[in-house]
Amino acid sequence: MSFMSAGVTWLGLGLTVGAAGLVTYGLATLPCSATVRREDAELVCRPARRMALGLGALAVSAVVVGTVLMVFAVTDFG
């Protein structure tokens, strides 16, 4: 596998995981805006927010790896 195809794969993975993180965070904020007790809403939202933060960190890492691989593909070392 060339650096170019690996870079594109990692960039795609990063964008996909980032979108999943945004959707997870959006779904996590729904109970907080509903008409439920504030304490119950926070208990429901906290794990989903942590998952969204983890997905965001994973997405940033994948985009950085993809960018580095794309730079390797464009740079001629020889």
N, C-alpha and C positions, 0 to 999 in steps of 0.2 A: 504494500500500500504506500503510495507516495505521500509526501508531506501535504500536498495540496488537498487530496481527498480526505486525509485524516483531519486536516484543519477544518474543512467544510463540515465533516461529520461532527466534530466537537462543537463547532459554532451552532449547528442545528440542534444538538443536544442541549446546549446552554439556553438557546431561545425557547425550546420546548419546556424545559424544566422551569425556566423563568415564568413562562405563561401559566404553568401549573401552580406555581407559587402565588401568582397574582389572583388566580381563581380561588385558591385555598384561603387566601387572606380576605378576599371579598366575601366568601361564604362564612368566614369566621366572624365578620362584623355584623352579619344579619341578626343573630340573636341579641346582640348588644343594642340594636336599634328597635327591637320588638318591644311589646308591652309586657315584659316579664320583670321579675325583681332583678335589681342590679347585681346582687351577689350571685344569683343563679346564672345570669348571663356571663359574668366574668369567669365562673367555673367552666362554662361550656367553651368560651372563646380562648382561654389561655393555651390549651394544648394545640388547637388549630393555628393560633398565631405563632407558636414555637415551630410548628411544622412548616408554616409558610416562610419563616425566617431561615430555617434550615434549607429549604428548597431554593430560596434566594441566594444563599451562600454557595450552594452547589452550582447554581446557574452561573454565578460570577466566576467561579473556578473553571467551569467548562468553557466559558467564553474566553478567559485568559489563556487556557491551554490551546484552544482553537486559534487564537490570534498569534500565539508564539509559533505554532506549526505553520500557519500561513506565511509568517515572516521568514521562516526557514525555507519554505517553498519558493518564495520570491527572491531571496538572497542567494547569490551565486558565490560559493566558497572556493571555487577552484579557478 
